[in-house]
Amino acid sequence: MASAALRLNPGALETARAEVDAYFEALQKKSLLRFLTCGSVDDGKSTLVGRLLYDAHLLLEDQLSTLERESAKAGAGEELDFALLVDGLAAEREQGITIDVAYRFFATDKRKFIIADTPGHEQYTRNMATGASTADLAIILIDARKGVLPQTRRHSFLVHLLGIRHIVLAVNKMDLVDYDRARFEAIVADYRALADAVGIKDFTAIPVAAKRGDNVASRSAAMTWYDGPALLDHLETVPIEGACPGIAPFRMAVQWVNRPGQEFRGYAGTIASGRVRTGDAVAILPSGRMTRIARIVTAGGDLAEAGAGQAVTLTLADDVDCSRGDLIAAAGAATVAGALDASLVWMSEAPLAPHRAYWLKTGARTVSATVAVGGVVAVDGSSGRDGQPLALNDIGAVRIALDRRIAATAYADSRALGGFILIDKATHATVGAGMIGGFPGAGAIEAHVERIFWVSGESEAEALRARFAAQGRSAFILTEPALRDGLCSDLDQGDSVELTRRAAEVARLMSATGVTVIAAFPAASGVVVPGAQIGLDAGAEIPGEDWVI
């Protein structure tokens, strides 16, 4: 009937089309807030998200019918179990906990939202890190009956580590403590001490009762002592710094070299930060070659300028070498480095092998890398560990040596370009995710980044090289005869001190370029080389950090 009426009334059809177009146009103009919920097991994260959707009238009729049916099946009686709106996996419903990251999209009159509902149990920390990697805001839930727990510290540390600066402390289940203001304030004070220790500068505390809807979408009549905003009001009004990355220097990673014909060569990618205009001077990294932007090409035609978040194809004024994985950036906007200091979240059941080669992927660039662990971060408040291999869900302070120099940016400067993943070369599984913290100085690469191993003879060197090769790691053997035939041809046979000094300098220079060096010199020389001078038998362990100079 309705369709027949529309056919008979072209004006009504045009009005309907105009209303739909206007709705989607308005939706496109709304800002987008990505946020996640996190906390300990059974703190009510999924219930909070479900109640938020329900109270904001963002559920369709079929979703409400399904929720009523599933709630009755789960034994909730006439009450609705809002957690069922988010806990989509059958295993989650059976266990009563969230074990995966569940994403939901919704929009209000003021803003669009993407929610990542993350698992609370410690063994799923890697899942929580995944959900936090793109979020602008984090809601950290605390059960009002339990207060601050070790997992609260873990999640707060991860949220801070991943660059999320807007934090909401939602003290949930206030109805179970009779909406006690003193209890709420005590928890806020405990969390403030934790936040100071972690490095969190500011947070917004809101008392809520997710099951009943208190302070979720509207202010609660049961907590008149609270004079702050309801959760939804805060989410709709919180400023998003990530929405204005145009104030940062221009950076764009090349994802594809666009070459449809002989007359056109463009470099396609999504602008990570800043703005670019035709005629702007830019650097091609890591080569460092300077050129200018000739055109900014899009599907809708050429632009005079473009900004962060836009997918464009850039053409350059000069014929320079630029390929997939390179960075086109304003001068000084990125660093070219062969080693990285980083924080690494380990995501594999198998522990990190310190001298094994992994693929490191950042943006569209993939390089071979080895990882040295400086220490395991104790996010639960314990003393932590030094130099131990990372196990599942560990967070480590690491230094990564790359097999070639790449253009890189610190995570604090660009979340889009400052993150990376580690990939196992044998299984192609993602085993770690990291955030670049800084870059070792080119003239002062630390000992555990250098890869120099001293053995007593060439047979031991060959054995060590074979074992490195089995791990997918190449190595160069530096021998005394090779040096005496060239660099050290001016030395007498007995001048072992100067020979070893020169060998150490050659090894250091080669190591600084990412080469693993096995220096094969007789142990009987009696010369003390800075660091550890060691021998290697057939059954010895692959050298660790204490063997490196």
C-alpha positions in Angstrom: 0.0 0.0 0.0 2.7 2.4 1.0 4.8 1.7 -2.2 1.6 2.2 -4.3 1.0 5.5 -2.6 4.5 6.7 -3.4 4.1 5.7 -7.0 1.0 7.7 -7.2 2.5 10.6 -5.4 5.9 11.5 -7.0 6.2 14.5 -4.7 6.1 12.3 -1.6 8.8 10.1 -3.1 11.1 13.0 -3.7 10.5 14.3 -0.2 11.4 10.9 1.2 14.6 10.8 -0.9 15.5 14.3 0.2 15.0 13.4 3.9 17.2 10.3 3.5 19.9 12.2 1.7 19.8 14.9 4.4 20.1 12.3 7.1 23.2 10.7 5.6 24.7 14.1 4.9 24.2 15.2 8.5 25.7 11.9 9.6 28.8 12.4 7.6 29.4 15.8 9.2 29.2 14.5 12.8 32.4 13.9 14.6 33.3 10.3 15.4 34.3 9.2 18.9 35.9 5.8 19.3 35.9 4.5 22.8 36.4 1.3 24.7 35.2 -0.2 28.0 37.6 -2.1 30.2 37.9 -3.3 33.7 38.1 -6.5 35.8 35.9 -9.5 35.2 32.2 -9.0 36.0 32.5 -5.3 36.6 29.6 -4.8 34.3 31.2 -3.6 31.0 28.9 -5.3 28.7 25.9 -4.4 30.8 26.9 -0.7 30.7 27.2 -0.7 26.9 23.9 -2.5 26.5 22.1 -0.1 28.9 23.6 2.9 27.1 22.2 1.7 23.8 18.8 0.9 25.3 18.4 4.2 27.2 19.5 6.2 24.2 16.7 4.5 22.2 19.2 3.1 19.7 17.8 -0.4 19.5 15.5 -1.7 16.8 12.3 -3.6 17.6 13.8 -7.0 16.5 16.8 -6.4 18.7 14.5 -5.7 21.7 12.5 -8.8 21.0 15.7 -10.9 20.8 17.0 -9.3 24.0 13.7 -10.1 25.9 13.8 -13.7 24.6 17.5 -14.2 25.4 17.1 -12.6 28.8 14.3 -15.0 29.8 16.4 -17.9 28.5 19.4 -16.8 30.6 17.2 -16.8 33.7 16.9 -13.0 34.1 13.1 -13.2 34.6 11.3 -10.1 33.6 14.4 -8.0 33.8 16.5 -7.4 30.7 20.1 -8.7 30.7 21.7 -5.9 28.7 25.1 -7.7 28.5 23.5 -10.0 25.9 23.5 -7.1 23.5 27.3 -7.2 23.4 28.4 -10.6 24.4 27.8 -12.1 21.0 29.8 -15.3 21.2 28.1 -18.5 22.5 31.2 -19.2 24.6 30.9 -15.8 26.3 27.3 -16.5 27.2 28.1 -19.9 28.6 30.9 -18.5 30.8 29.3 -15.2 31.6 32.3 -13.2 30.5 33.5 -11.4 27.4 36.4 -13.2 25.8 36.7 -11.2 22.5 36.6 -7.6 21.5 33.0 -6.7 20.5 32.5 -3.6 18.3 29.2 -1.7 18.1 28.3 1.5 16.1 25.7 4.0 17.1 24.9 7.7 16.6 23.0 10.3 18.5 22.0 13.8 17.4 25.4 15.2 18.4 28.0 12.5 17.5 28.8 9.1 16.0 30.3 6.4 18.2 32.2 3.1 17.8 32.4 1.1 21.0 35.0 -1.6 21.6 33.8 -3.8 24.5 37.0 -5.5 25.7 37.6 -8.6 27.9 38.4 -8.1 31.5 40.4 -11.2 32.5 44.2 -10.9 32.7 44.8 -13.7 30.1 43.0 -11.6 27.5 45.2 -8.5 27.9 46.3 -8.8 24.3 42.6 -8.5 23.2 42.2 -5.4 25.3 45.3 -3.8 23.7 43.8 -4.5 20.3 40.6 -2.7 21.2 42.5 0.3 22.7 44.8 0.8 19.7 42.4 3.1 17.8 40.3 4.5 20.7 40.1 8.2 21.6 38.5 7.6 25.1 38.5 4.8 27.6 35.9 3.9 30.2 37.5 2.1 33.0 34.9 0.4 35.2 35.3 -0.4 38.9 32.8 -2.4 40.9 31.8 -0.2 43.8 31.9 -3.2 46.1 35.4 -4.3 45.2 37.2 -1.0 44.6 40.5 -0.7 42.7 41.9 -4.1 41.7 45.3 -5.2 40.1 43.5 -5.5 36.7 42.5 -1.9 37.0 46.1 -0.9 37.2 47.0 -3.1 34.2 44.2 -1.6 32.0 45.1 2.0 33.2 48.7 1.4 32.2 47.8 0.0 28.8 45.4 2.9 28.2 48.1 5.4 29.0 50.7 3.5 27.0 48.5 3.4 23.9 48.1 7.2 24.0 44.5 7.5 25.2 44.2 10.8 27.0 40.5 10.9 27.8 39.6 8.5 30.6 36.3 8.0 32.4 36.3 6.3 35.7 32.9 4.6 35.9 32.2 3.4 39.4 29.5 0.8 38.7 27.0 -1.1 40.8 26.4 1.9 43.1 23.0 0.5 43.8 24.6 -2.4 45.6 26.3 0.0 48.0 23.1 2.0 48.6 24.4 4.9 46.4 27.0 5.7 49.1 28.8 9.0 48.3 31.6 8.2 50.8 32.3 4.9 49.0 32.4 6.6 45.7 34.8 9.3 46.9 37.1 6.7 48.5 37.4 4.8 45.3 38.1 8.0 43.3 40.9 8.8 45.8 42.4 5.4 45.5 42.3 5.6 41.7 43.9 9.1 41.7 46.9 7.6 43.5 47.1 4.8 40.9 46.7 7.3 38.0 49.6 9.5 39.4 51.8 6.4 39.6 50.9 5.3 36.0 51.3 8.8 34.5 47.6 9.6 33.9 47.2 13.3 34.3 43.4 13.6 34.4 40.2 11.6 34.4 36.5 12.1 34.8 34.8 10.1 37.6 31.1 9.2 37.2 29.1 7.0 39.7 26.8 4.7 37.7 24.4 1.7 38.2 24.4 0.2 34.7 21.7 -2.3 35.4 19.2 0.3 36.6 20.5 3.1 34.2 21.6 5.6 36.9 23.8 8.3 35.3 24.1 6.3 32.1 22.0 8.2 29.6 20.5 10.6 32.1 21.2 12.0 35.6 20.2 9.7 38.5 17.6 10.8 41.0 19.1 8.4 43.5 22.5 10.3 43.5 21.6 13.9 43.9 24.9 14.5 45.6 26.6 14.0 42.2 26.6 17.2 40.2 28.6 16.1 37.1 27.3 14.9 33.7 25.7 11.6 32.9 27.9 9.2 30.9 26.3 9.8 27.5 26.4 13.6 28.0 30.1 13.4 28.6 30.7 11.2 25.6 28.8 13.6 23.4 30.8 16.7 24.5 34.3 15.5 25.2 36.8 17.1 22.8 38.6 14.8 20.4 42.2 15.9 19.7 42.6 13.1 17.2 39.9 14.8 15.1 42.3 17.7 14.4 45.7 16.2 13.5 46.1 18.8 10.8 48.2 20.9 13.2 50.9 18.3 13.1 53.6 18.1 10.3 52.6 16.6 7.1 53.2 12.8 6.9 51.9 10.2 4.4 53.0 6.6 4.1 53.0 5.4 0.5 50.6 2.4 0.2 50.7 2.0 -3.6 52.6 3.4 -6.6 49.8 4.4 -9.0 51.0 3.9 -12.6 48.0 3.5 -15.0 50.1 4.5 -18.0 53.4 5.9 -19.2 52.3 9.5 -18.6 51.4 9.2 -15.0 53.1 8.1 -11.8 51.5 8.9 -8.5 52.0 7.8 -4.9 48.8 6.8 -3.1 48.1 6.7 0.6 46.1 8.2 3.5 47.5 11.4 5.0 48.4 10.5 8.6 48.9 14.0 9.9 49.2 17.6 8.8 48.1 19.3 5.5 49.8 19.4 2.1 49.4 21.8 -0.8 50.6 21.8 -4.3 54.0 23.3 -4.5 55.0 22.3 -1.0 58.5 21.0 -0.4 58.6 17.4 0.9 61.2 14.8 1.7 61.1 11.2 0.5 62.2 9.0 3.4 64.3 7.0 4.1 66.4 8.3 1.1 66.1 11.9 2.2 65.7 13.2 -1.4 63.8 16.6 -1.5 61.2 17.4 -4.1 57.9 19.3 -4.4 54.2 18.3 -4.7 53.0 18.7 -8.3 49.4 17.5 -8.0 47.0 16.2 -5.4 44.8 13.7 -7.2 41.5 12.2 -5.9 38.6 10.3 -7.4 36.6 13.6 -7.5 39.4 15.6 -9.2 42.5 17.5 -8.3 42.7 19.4 -5.0 44.7 22.5 -4.1 45.3 21.1 -0.6 44.4 18.0 1.5 44.6 17.1 5.2 44.8 14.3 7.7 42.4 11.4 7.0 42.1 12.0 3.3 43.1 9.3 0.8 44.9 10.9 -2.1 47.4 10.3 -4.8 50.4 12.7 -4.9 52.5 13.4 -7.9 56.0 14.8 -7.5 57.8 17.6 -9.4 61.0 15.5 -9.8 61.6 11.9 -10.9 62.8 10.6 -7.6 62.9 7.0 -6.2 59.8 6.5 -4.1 58.2 3.1 -3.5 55.6 1.4 -1.3 56.5 1.8 2.4 58.4 5.0 1.9 57.2 8.1 3.7 56.4 11.4 2.1 56.7 14.1 4.8 57.6 17.7 5.6 61.3 18.2 6.4 62.1 17.0 9.9 58.7 15.4 10.4 60.1 11.8 10.8 63.4 10.0 11.8 65.4 7.6 9.7 66.7 4.9 12.0 68.1 1.4 12.0 67.1 0.8 15.6 64.0 1.5 17.7 63.2 1.9 21.4 59.7 0.7 22.0 57.1 -0.8 24.3 56.0 -4.2 23.2 52.9 -6.2 24.1 53.6 -9.9 23.5 50.6 -11.7 22.0 51.9 -15.2 21.3 51.7 -18.4 23.4 55.4 -19.0 22.6 57.8 -16.6 24.4 59.9 -14.1 22.5 63.2 -15.5 21.3 65.7 -12.6 21.8 68.0 -13.5 18.9 65.4 -14.7 16.5 64.6 -12.7 13.4 60.9 -11.5 13.1 59.2 -9.4 10.5 58.4 -5.9 11.7 55.6 -4.2 9.9 54.9 -0.5 10.4 52.5 1.0 7.9 53.2 -0.4 4.5 56.9 -1.2 5.3 58.1 -4.6 6.4 61.6 -5.3 7.5 63.5 -8.0 9.4 64.2 -7.3 13.1 65.6 -8.8 16.2 64.5 -7.8 19.7 66.4 -7.2 22.9 64.4 -7.0 26.1 65.5 -4.4 28.5 62.9 -5.4 31.1 59.3 -6.6 31.6 57.0 -3.8 32.8 55.2 -4.7 36.0 51.8 -3.1 35.4 50.4 -4.8 38.5 52.6 -2.9 40.9 55.2 -5.7 41.5 58.9 -5.3 41.0 59.0 -6.6 37.4 61.8 -8.5 35.7 65.0 -7.5 33.9 66.0 -8.9 30.6 63.7 -11.9 30.6 62.0 -13.2 27.4 58.5 -11.9 27.0 55.7 -14.3 27.7 52.0 -14.1 26.6 50.4 -10.8 27.7 53.7 -9.4 29.0 54.6 -5.8 28.2 58.3 -5.2 27.7 60.6 -2.2 27.3 62.6 -3.3 24.2 65.2 -2.2 21.7 64.8 -3.5 18.2 67.6 -3.7 15.6 66.4 -3.6 12.0 68.1 -5.0 8.9 67.8 -1.7 7.2 67.1 1.9 8.0 63.5 3.0 7.8 61.5 6.2 8.2 59.7 6.1 11.6 57.8 8.3 13.9 57.4 8.1 17.7 53.9 6.9 18.8 53.5 10.0 20.9 53.8 12.1 17.7 51.6 9.9 15.4 49.5 6.9 16.5 48.9 6.1 12.8 52.7 5.8 12.0 54.2 5.1 15.4 52.8 1.7 16.0 54.0 -1.7 14.6 53.4 -5.4 14.8 55.9 -8.3 14.9 55.2 -11.3 12.7 56.7 -14.8 13.1 58.6 -15.6 9.9 57.7 -19.3 10.1 54.0 -19.2 10.9 53.2 -15.7 9.7 51.2 -15.2 12.9 51.2 -11.8 14.6 53.1 -12.3 17.8 53.5 -8.8 19.2 52.3 -5.2 18.9 54.4 -2.2 19.8 54.6 1.5 20.2 57.8 3.4 19.1 59.1 5.4 22.0 62.4 6.8 20.5 65.5 6.2 18.5 69.0 5.3 19.7 71.6 7.8 18.6 73.4 6.9 15.4 76.8 7.4 17.1 75.9 5.8 20.4 74.0 2.6 19.7 73.7 0.7 23.0 75.5 -2.6 23.6 72.4 -4.7 23.4 71.6 -3.4 19.9 75.0 -4.2 18.6 75.5 -7.8 17.4 79.2 -8.7 17.9 80.2 -12.1 19.1 83.8 -13.1 19.9 84.9 -16.7 19.4 88.3 -18.3 19.5 88.6 -19.8 16.0 87.0 -20.1 12.6 85.5 -23.5 13.2 83.5 -22.1 16.2 82.5 -19.1 14.1 81.2 -21.4 11.3 79.2 -23.4 13.9 77.7 -20.3 15.3 76.8 -18.9 11.9 75.1 -22.2 11.0 73.0 -22.0 14.1 72.1 -18.4 13.4 71.1 -19.4 9.8 68.7 -22.0 11.2 67.0 -19.2 13.0 66.7 -17.1 9.9 69.4 -14.7 10.9 72.5 -14.0 8.7 75.9 -13.2 10.1 79.3 -12.1 8.8 82.5 -13.8 10.0 85.4 -11.4 10.6 88.8 -13.2 10.7 92.4 -12.3 11.5 93.7 -13.4 8.1 91.2 -11.2 6.3 92.3 -8.2 8.3 96.1 -8.9 7.9 95.6 -9.1 4.1 94.1 -5.7 4.0 93.4 -3.2 6.8 96.1 -4.6 9.0 98.8 -5.4 6.5 101.1 -2.8 8.1 101.1 -4.7 11.4 103.7 -7.2 12.6 102.7 -10.7 13.6 103.2 -10.0 17.2 101.1 -6.7 17.4 97.9 -8.4 18.6 96.8 -5.4 20.7 96.5 -3.1 17.7 95.1 -5.9 15.5 92.3 -6.6 18.0 91.6 -2.9 18.5 91.1 -2.4 14.8 88.9 -5.6 14.6 86.7 -4.3 17.3 86.2 -1.0 15.5 85.4 -2.7 12.2 82.9 -4.9 14.0 81.3 -2.0 15.6 80.9 -0.1 12.3 79.4 -3.2 10.7 77.1 -3.8 13.6 75.8 -0.2 13.5 74.4 -1.0 10.0 72.5 -4.0 11.3 75.0 -6.7 10.5 75.6 -9.5 13.0 79.4 -9.9 13.3 81.2 -13.1 14.5 84.8 -12.1 15.3 87.0 -15.2 15.1 90.3 -14.5 16.9 92.5 -16.8 18.9 91.7 -16.7 22.6 95.4 -17.1 23.4 96.0 -13.5 22.2 95.4 -12.4 25.8 93.9 -9.1 24.6 90.9 -7.8 26.6 88.2 -6.6 24.3 85.6 -4.2 25.9 82.6 -6.2 26.9 82.7 -10.0 27.0 85.3 -12.0 25.2 84.0 -15.6 25.0 84.4 -18.9 23.4 81.6 -21.2 22.0 81.6 -25.0 22.0 79.3 -27.1 19.8 76.7 -27.5 22.6 76.7 -24.0 24.0 73.6 -21.9 24.0 73.1 -19.2 21.4 74.8 -16.1 22.9 72.6 -13.9 24.9 73.0 -10.2 25.7 75.9 -10.8 28.2 78.0 -12.0 25.2 77.6 -8.8 23.3 79.9 -5.8 23.2 
